[in-house]
Amino acid sequence: MGGLGVLCGFLIIVLMILAAAVLAYERQMRGLSQAMAVRGRELRRLRLSFPTPAARQLAQAANCLVDEADDARRQAAEERRALQANLASFSHDVRTPLAGAQGFLQLYAVADDDAERDECVTAAVERLSAMRILVDSLFEYAKADDGSRELAREPVDVAAVASDVLATLYPAFAERGWRPEVSLAEDAVIEADGEAVRRIVENLLANCLRHGSAAPTVELRATGSEATGFALVISNAAAGLGTLDEGRLGERFYRGDASRRAGGSGLGLATACSLADAMGLRLLLSIESGHFTATLSS
């Protein structure tokens, strides 16, 4: 009987230990559940008071999610700060011509003769045109960056698009005395949105006109045996390329000229990159040996 009593006592102790372990495990699971329910707001890592293998594995997985969420939140905060700074600069760029136009219209009201009034009107129109270019650039970027926008899928002759854009911009090149070197011997017909492809080429050539120091070269070449494999390369010499961050060339609002003397919205290349990405194309922007080069390829 004595041995039976000892055995019963031992069993009771074992059961009590197991019960305590179960209660501790239950409390820990409840605590983990509560911590995971609020981690999206507080981002606190989970701590174990009863580190069983299963609980440790669960806590590690949850802490990985916490770390990822924390990193995403910090990155989003940095992007918001950068966007706010960029929008502030963009707003300044819009207000400057608007204020100028307003000033000339006020001068118009007190002008003494028709010649002076005509000068005021001309100056005001020029500044309003500059403001419209900036606003249109922002609108085009917003459309290009809209993930819900559905782009057409139709046969697009890249050589024909490039030729048409070059013809449209011919007066601007001629005004500078530039004669672009063009080689479009290889035709490439791709399934894409024709207007989007045209916008990309327009933005790239407009960038050459705005920032280049010499006529660009435009080359369309095949990159494979199939007609859909192509590379459209637009390159020209430009001053001050050494001050640019090559990795940020396609970033919205990025401009190497902090004083913004060169004009532009800083959205042309960003719009081109967004449109290319939406159509499954690649747009590589690079700087080498004093030349800015953009390569659009399949």
C-alpha positions in Angstrom: 0.0 0.0 0.0 2.9 2.3 0.8 4.3 1.8 -2.7 0.9 2.5 -4.3 0.6 5.7 -2.3 4.0 6.9 -3.5 3.0 6.0 -7.1 -0.2 7.9 -6.8 1.5 10.9 -5.3 4.1 10.8 -8.1 1.3 10.6 -10.7 -0.5 13.5 -9.1 2.7 15.6 -9.3 3.2 14.7 -12.9 -0.4 15.6 -13.7 0.0 18.9 -11.9 3.2 19.7 -13.9 1.5 18.7 -17.1 -1.6 20.8 -16.2 0.7 23.8 -15.4 2.5 23.3 -18.7 -0.7 23.2 -20.6 -2.0 26.3 -18.9 1.3 28.1 -19.6 1.3 27.0 -23.2 -2.3 28.1 -23.5 -1.5 31.6 -22.0 1.4 31.9 -24.3 -0.7 31.0 -27.4 -3.3 33.5 -26.3 -0.6 36.2 -25.8 0.9 35.4 -29.2 -2.6 35.7 -30.8 -3.2 39.0 -29.2 0.2 40.3 -30.1 -0.3 39.3 -33.7 -3.7 40.9 -33.8 -2.2 44.4 -33.0 1.3 44.0 -34.7 0.1 45.9 -37.8 -0.4 49.0 -35.5 2.4 48.6 -33.0 4.9 46.5 -34.9 6.2 44.8 -31.7 8.2 41.6 -32.0 6.8 38.6 -30.2 8.6 37.3 -27.1 8.2 33.8 -25.6 7.8 33.0 -22.0 7.4 29.2 -22.6 9.7 28.5 -25.6 8.5 25.2 -26.9 9.7 24.2 -30.4 6.3 24.9 -32.1 5.9 28.2 -30.3 9.4 29.2 -31.2 8.8 28.4 -34.9 5.5 30.4 -34.8 7.1 33.4 -33.1 10.0 33.4 -35.7 7.5 33.4 -38.6 5.5 36.1 -37.0 8.5 38.2 -36.3 9.6 37.9 -39.9 6.2 39.4 -40.9 6.7 42.1 -38.3 10.1 43.0 -39.7 8.8 43.0 -43.3 5.9 45.2 -42.3 8.2 47.6 -40.4 10.5 47.8 -43.4 7.6 48.5 -45.7 6.2 51.2 -43.4 9.6 52.9 -43.3 10.0 52.7 -47.0 6.5 54.1 -47.5 7.2 57.0 -45.1 10.4 57.8 -47.1 8.6 57.7 -50.4 5.9 60.0 -49.0 8.5 62.5 -47.8 10.2 62.4 -51.2 6.9 62.8 -53.0 5.9 65.8 -50.8 9.3 67.4 -51.5 9.0 66.8 -55.2 5.4 68.1 -55.3 6.5 71.2 -53.5 9.2 71.8 -56.2 6.7 71.1 -58.9 4.2 73.5 -57.4 6.9 76.1 -57.3 7.6 75.5 -61.0 3.9 75.9 -61.8 3.4 79.0 -59.6 6.4 80.8 -61.2 4.9 81.2 -64.7 1.5 81.7 -63.3 2.7 84.6 -61.2 4.5 86.0 -64.2 1.4 85.8 -66.3 -0.6 87.5 -63.6 2.0 90.3 -63.3 2.0 91.0 -67.1 -1.8 91.1 -67.1 -1.6 93.7 -64.3 0.8 95.7 -66.3 -1.5 95.4 -69.3 -4.2 97.1 -67.3 -2.1 100.2 -66.7 -0.2 100.2 -70.1 -0.2 103.5 -71.9 -0.2 102.4 -75.5 -1.2 99.4 -77.7 2.4 98.3 -78.3 3.1 98.0 -74.6 -0.2 96.1 -74.2 0.7 93.7 -77.0 4.1 93.0 -75.3 2.3 92.2 -72.0 -0.2 89.9 -73.7 2.6 88.1 -75.5 4.6 87.6 -72.3 1.6 86.4 -70.4 0.7 83.9 -73.1 4.3 82.5 -73.1 4.2 82.0 -69.3 0.8 80.3 -69.4 2.0 78.0 -72.2 5.0 77.0 -70.0 2.6 76.3 -67.1 0.3 74.2 -69.4 3.3 72.1 -70.4 4.1 71.3 -66.8 0.4 70.5 -66.0 0.1 68.3 -69.1 3.3 66.4 -68.1 1.9 65.7 -64.7 -1.4 64.5 -66.3 0.5 62.2 -68.8 2.6 60.7 -66.0 -0.6 60.1 -63.9 -2.1 58.2 -66.8 1.0 56.2 -67.5 1.4 55.2 -63.9 -2.2 54.1 -63.5 -2.1 50.4 -63.0 -5.8 50.0 -63.9 -5.4 51.6 -67.3 -5.9 49.2 -70.1 -3.5 49.6 -73.0 -4.4 48.5 -76.5 -2.7 45.5 -78.1 -2.3 46.0 -81.8 0.5 45.6 -84.4 2.8 48.6 -84.1 5.5 49.4 -86.6 8.2 50.9 -84.5 10.2 52.3 -87.5 7.0 54.0 -88.7 6.4 55.5 -85.3 9.9 56.8 -84.9 9.9 58.3 -88.4 6.6 60.1 -87.8 7.9 61.6 -84.5 11.1 62.7 -86.1 9.2 64.4 -88.9 7.0 66.1 -86.3 10.0 67.4 -84.4 11.9 68.4 -87.5 11.3 72.1 -87.1 12.7 72.0 -83.6 15.8 70.2 -84.8 16.2 72.5 -87.8 15.9 75.6 -85.5 19.0 74.3 -83.6 20.8 73.5 -86.8 20.8 69.8 -85.9 20.4 66.9 -88.3 19.7 63.7 -86.5 21.6 60.6 -87.7 18.8 58.1 -88.3 19.1 54.4 -89.2 15.8 52.6 -89.3 16.6 49.9 -91.8 15.2 47.1 -89.7 11.4 47.1 -89.4 10.0 45.7 -86.1 6.3 45.1 -85.7 5.3 44.5 -82.1 2.0 43.9 -80.2 1.6 47.1 -78.2 -0.3 50.3 -77.8 0.6 52.6 -80.7 -0.1 55.8 -78.8 2.0 54.7 -75.8 4.9 53.7 -78.1 4.7 57.1 -79.8 4.6 58.9 -76.4 7.8 57.1 -75.3 9.6 58.1 -78.5 8.3 61.7 -78.2 9.5 62.0 -74.6 13.0 60.6 -75.4 13.5 62.9 -78.4 12.1 65.9 -76.4 14.6 65.1 -73.7 17.4 65.2 -76.4 16.1 68.6 -77.5 15.8 70.1 -74.0 19.1 68.8 -72.6 21.3 67.8 -75.5 24.3 69.7 -76.9 24.3 68.0 -80.3 22.0 66.2 -82.7 20.9 62.8 -81.6 21.4 59.4 -83.3 18.3 57.2 -83.7 18.9 53.6 -84.5 16.4 50.7 -84.8 18.0 47.3 -85.0 16.8 43.7 -84.8 18.0 41.7 -81.8 16.9 38.2 -82.9 15.6 36.1 -85.7 12.0 37.1 -85.0 10.5 40.4 -86.2 9.3 41.2 -82.7 12.9 41.3 -81.3 14.1 44.9 -81.6 16.1 47.7 -79.9 15.4 51.4 -80.5 18.5 53.3 -79.4 18.3 57.1 -79.0 21.6 58.8 -78.0 23.1 62.3 -77.9 25.8 64.3 -76.3 24.8 66.5 -73.4 26.6 68.8 -71.0 26.6 68.2 -67.2 26.0 64.5 -67.3 28.6 63.9 -64.7 26.3 65.5 -62.1 23.4 63.1 -62.8 22.6 59.9 -60.8 22.2 57.3 -63.5 20.0 55.1 -61.2 17.5 57.9 -60.8 17.1 59.0 -64.5 13.7 57.3 -64.7 12.5 58.6 -61.3 9.6 61.0 -61.2 10.4 64.6 -60.8 14.2 63.9 -60.9 16.3 66.6 -62.6 20.0 66.9 -62.4 19.8 70.7 -62.6 18.8 71.7 -59.1 18.2 75.3 -60.3 15.8 74.0 -62.9 17.2 76.5 -65.5 16.9 73.8 -68.2 13.1 73.7 -67.7 10.9 70.6 -68.0 8.9 68.8 -65.4 11.2 65.9 -64.5 8.4 63.6 -65.6 9.1 62.9 -69.3 11.5 60.0 -68.7 9.4 58.7 -65.8 6.4 58.6 -68.0 8.3 56.8 -70.8 9.5 54.2 -68.2 6.0 53.6 -66.9 4.5 53.1 -70.3 7.3 50.7 -71.4 6.8 48.7 -68.2 3.0 48.6 -68.7 3.5 47.1 -72.2 6.1 44.5 -71.1 8.9 46.4 -72.8 12.3 47.5 -71.4 13.6 51.0 -71.3 17.2 51.3 -70.2 18.6 54.8 -69.5 22.4 55.2 -69.3 25.2 57.7 -69.3 28.6 56.9 -70.9 31.4 59.0 -72.4 29.4 62.3 -72.3 26.4 60.7 -74.0 22.9 60.1 -72.7 21.4 56.9 -74.2 17.9 55.4 -74.0 17.3 51.9 -75.3 13.8 50.7 -75.8 13.7 46.9 -76.4 11.4 43.9 -76.4 
